[in-house]
Amino acid sequence: MHEEDAPLDANEPDLPAIDFQSPGRFAVHNPDSLPAVTAEPHEPAPFQLGQHADLQRFSRPEQAQSHALALLQQARHSLCIYSPDLESWLYSHRSVQEACTRLLLASPKNRLRILVRDAGKPVKQGHRLLNLAQRITSNLHIRKINPDHPSDESAYLLADDRGLLLRELPEQYAGYALYNDPGRVRQRQAQFDQAWDISVLDPDLRSFLL
């Protein structure tokens, strides 16, 4: 345990008395996530949905934001978001809200579905996509992952039948984006649809959206 903590605080060996305070320091060890919570994505990633076949890896929050924005802006029919808490640093931005609004208003057949594990945090934050759900109720739906059933621990975004942004470990920024991989998207879509079919409406969401 001490070896794991040591690289995070170089002064710790000189202050053995505060060893057991390291979890407090550990919890604060995400300084790079703080600016990402409020920073608007600068530009969408320069890849075309349905055209670029190469897997695009990323490790920084601004890279994840750029790929997410590119997929959101280029989707023409459907978007699915599977997330632990509808991560604000990734999805609660004006440009994201505008992209989703354009998709939903373009056709009554277009839809955005969101599955979250915990709705309390985005409700308290006044998440932009929750605010959008209050205004567009016909084809934007948000539900909670059923806690009584096994579920995927990853976080991902599906854009139409071609685009995927996946982070296997939601507590980390790293992941990859695909812009033209119908096979992998089809697999993830089946998983999402299964989780959606057994999902529940969280009381926090109910009170917020009504």
C-alpha positions in Angstrom: 0.0 0.0 0.0 2.8 2.4 0.9 4.6 1.6 -2.4 1.5 2.6 -4.3 1.1 5.9 -2.5 4.8 6.9 -2.7 4.9 8.0 -6.3 1.9 10.2 -5.8 3.6 12.3 -3.0 7.3 12.6 -3.2 7.4 14.1 0.3 5.5 11.2 2.0 8.7 9.3 3.0 9.7 12.4 5.1 6.3 12.6 6.7 5.4 9.1 7.9 2.9 10.5 10.3 0.5 11.4 7.5 0.6 8.0 5.8 -3.0 7.4 6.7 -4.1 10.7 5.3 -2.9 9.7 1.8 -6.4 8.5 0.7 -7.4 12.1 1.1 -4.6 13.2 -1.1 -5.4 10.2 -3.4 -9.0 11.4 -3.9 -7.7 14.9 -4.9 -5.3 13.3 -7.3 -7.1 14.2 -10.5 -6.0 17.8 -11.0 -6.2 17.5 -14.8 -9.9 16.6 -14.5 -10.9 19.9 -13.0 -10.4 22.2 -16.0 -12.0 19.5 -18.2 -15.2 19.8 -16.3 -15.9 23.3 -17.6 -13.7 23.6 -20.7 -15.6 23.6 -23.9 -14.2 21.3 -26.6 -12.2 23.4 -29.0 -12.8 21.5 -32.2 -14.3 18.2 -33.3 -11.8 15.6 -34.3 -11.0 15.7 -38.1 -12.5 12.3 -39.0 -15.6 11.5 -41.0 -18.3 9.2 -39.7 -18.7 6.3 -42.1 -15.4 6.9 -43.8 -12.4 6.7 -41.6 -11.8 3.1 -40.7 -8.7 3.4 -38.5 -9.0 3.1 -34.7 -8.2 6.4 -33.0 -6.7 6.0 -29.5 -6.7 8.8 -27.0 -5.5 9.4 -23.5 -6.3 13.0 -22.6 -9.7 14.5 -21.8 -9.5 17.1 -24.6 -8.9 14.3 -27.1 -11.9 12.4 -25.8 -14.0 15.6 -26.0 -13.0 16.2 -29.6 -13.9 12.6 -30.7 -17.2 12.7 -28.8 -18.1 16.0 -30.4 -17.2 14.8 -33.9 -19.5 11.7 -33.5 -22.3 13.7 -32.0 -22.2 16.4 -34.7 -22.1 13.8 -37.5 -24.8 11.4 -36.3 -27.9 11.6 -38.6 -30.3 9.1 -37.0 -29.5 7.9 -33.5 -27.2 8.4 -30.5 -26.8 6.2 -27.5 -24.8 7.2 -24.4 -23.9 4.6 -21.8 -22.2 6.2 -18.8 -21.7 5.9 -15.0 -23.0 9.4 -14.4 -23.3 11.2 -17.7 -19.8 12.6 -17.3 -20.0 16.4 -17.2 -16.5 16.8 -18.4 -17.4 15.0 -21.6 -21.1 15.7 -22.3 -22.2 18.8 -20.4 -21.1 21.4 -22.9 -22.9 23.9 -25.1 -21.5 22.4 -28.3 -22.7 18.9 -27.2 -26.1 20.2 -26.4 -26.4 22.0 -29.7 -25.3 18.9 -31.7 -27.9 16.8 -29.9 -30.6 19.4 -30.4 -29.9 19.5 -34.1 -30.2 15.7 -34.4 -33.5 15.6 -32.4 -35.2 18.4 -34.2 -34.1 17.2 -37.7 -36.7 14.4 -37.6 -39.2 13.0 -35.1 -37.7 9.5 -35.9 -34.3 10.5 -34.7 -33.5 9.7 -31.1 -31.1 10.0 -28.3 -31.1 7.4 -25.5 -29.0 7.7 -22.4 -28.3 5.0 -19.8 -26.6 6.1 -16.5 -25.7 4.2 -13.4 -26.1 7.2 -11.0 -28.5 10.0 -11.9 -28.0 12.0 -8.7 -24.8 13.7 -9.8 -26.0 15.1 -13.2 -29.2 16.2 -11.6 -27.4 18.2 -8.9 -25.1 19.7 -11.5 -27.9 20.8 -13.8 -26.4 18.8 -16.6 -27.0 20.3 -20.1 -28.4 17.1 -21.5 -30.9 16.8 -18.7 -31.9 20.3 -19.3 -32.4 19.4 -23.0 -34.5 16.4 -22.0 -36.9 18.8 -20.2 -37.5 20.6 -23.5 -37.5 17.7 -25.9 -39.4 14.8 -24.4 -40.6 12.9 -27.5 -37.3 11.5 -28.8 -34.8 12.0 -25.9 -35.0 9.4 -23.2 -32.8 8.9 -20.1 -33.0 5.9 -17.8 -31.0 4.2 -15.1 -29.1 1.0 -15.6 -30.9 -1.7 -13.6 -28.8 -2.3 -10.4 -30.3 -5.8 -10.0 -28.8 -7.2 -13.2 -25.1 -7.6 -14.2 -24.0 -4.7 -16.4 -21.1 -3.5 -18.4 -18.7 -1.3 -16.4 -17.3 0.6 -19.4 -18.6 3.9 -20.8 -19.3 4.5 -24.5 -21.1 6.5 -27.1 -22.7 5.1 -30.2 -23.4 7.3 -33.3 -25.7 5.8 -35.9 -24.5 2.3 -37.0 -20.9 3.3 -37.6 -19.4 5.3 -34.8 -18.2 4.3 -31.3 -16.3 6.0 -28.6 -15.3 3.6 -25.8 -13.5 4.0 -22.5 -13.1 0.6 -20.8 -12.3 2.2 -17.4 -14.7 5.2 -16.9 -12.5 6.6 -14.1 -9.7 7.1 -16.7 -9.7 9.3 -19.8 -8.1 6.8 -22.1 -10.0 5.0 -24.7 -10.5 4.9 -28.5 -12.9 6.1 -31.2 -14.1 4.3 -34.3 -15.8 6.1 -37.2 -16.6 3.3 -39.5 -16.8 -0.1 -37.8 -20.4 -1.4 -38.2 -19.4 -4.8 -36.7 -18.2 -3.5 -33.3 -21.0 -0.9 -33.2 -23.6 -3.6 -33.8 -22.2 -5.6 -30.9 -22.3 -2.6 -28.6 -25.7 -1.7 -29.8 -27.0 -5.1 -28.9 -25.6 -4.7 -25.4 -27.1 -1.3 -25.0 -30.5 -2.4 -26.2 -30.4 -5.3 -23.7 -29.6 -3.0 -20.9 -32.2 -0.5 -22.1 -34.9 -3.2 -22.1 -34.4 -3.9 -18.4 -33.5 -0.3 -17.3 -35.5 1.6 -14.7 -36.6 5.2 -14.2 -34.6 6.8 -11.4 -36.6 8.9 -8.8 -34.0 11.7 -9.2 -34.6 11.7 -13.0 -38.4 11.5 -12.6 -38.5 14.5 -10.3 -36.1 16.5 -12.5 -37.7 15.8 -15.8 -41.4 16.2 -14.8 
